[in-house]
């Protein structure tokens, strides 16, 4: 949890939030129910989640966790609206891509990207969106929730042998071998991201910029460096920007003992967006 404070400090130190942070409202239950079983939503909000579901999530669902999960979804939805207005935006949380329709898993309570995409689609703010999920773990929850929504397209580039054991097919999955380094990884990203941007022609890109592909990550199996993550984030943001497609970034995973180092890695995507916005 310490990485969130570290990310805030990194963004402030780099001068990336000169006007301060925009605070979201927690997502309403009816909005959460666009992506999740209403009974599960109610169980989270009343802190009555079944013990086996809590075990899958890996967290006890108390009032603080429930409030944080709602706020994370609200943050991604607000950031998506800001991206549609301004071209680029990011949430300093989000990327909870293991939460499925019927319940959470893998430290993920509610699937913020799926909720935001479905909410914007329902209200007509977008006609189609592309989820570019570059967290080291496959985006099984997002794939599960959006499987029957053809206008919300999912791409997951992940370590093949990592969690979850049972993958849920995305619209396009790109499994990677253990130990893959910067150059080979970036070649893969360059093969798939521009292709899908052109094929889908989305009104909005959701970019899960997880930093757990880093070689030092406790839960990753790849071997990217800080420089590799920076090149990745600049590339994805740049490709969307070049096509004038709004992009919203969420931070996804990043695990280890050095919270400050992880916070600095998460700050890279915000630096990439600031650089792109300056032109």
Secondary structure, DSSP 4 states (H G I P E B T S, - for coil): -HHHHHHHHHHHHTT--TT-PPPPPPPPHHHHTTTS-HHHHHHHHTT---HHHHHHHTS---HHHHHHHHHHHHHHHHHHHHHHHHSEEE-SS---TT-BTTB-BTTBSS-HHHHHHHHHHHTTS-S-EEEEE-SSS--HHHHHHHTT-TTEEEEEEEETTSS-SS----SEEEEE-TT--HHHHHHHHHHHHHHHHHHH--SEEEEE---TTBTT-TT--S-B-HHHHHHHHHHHHHHHHHTT-EEEEE-----SS-HHHHHHHHHHHHHHHHHHHH-
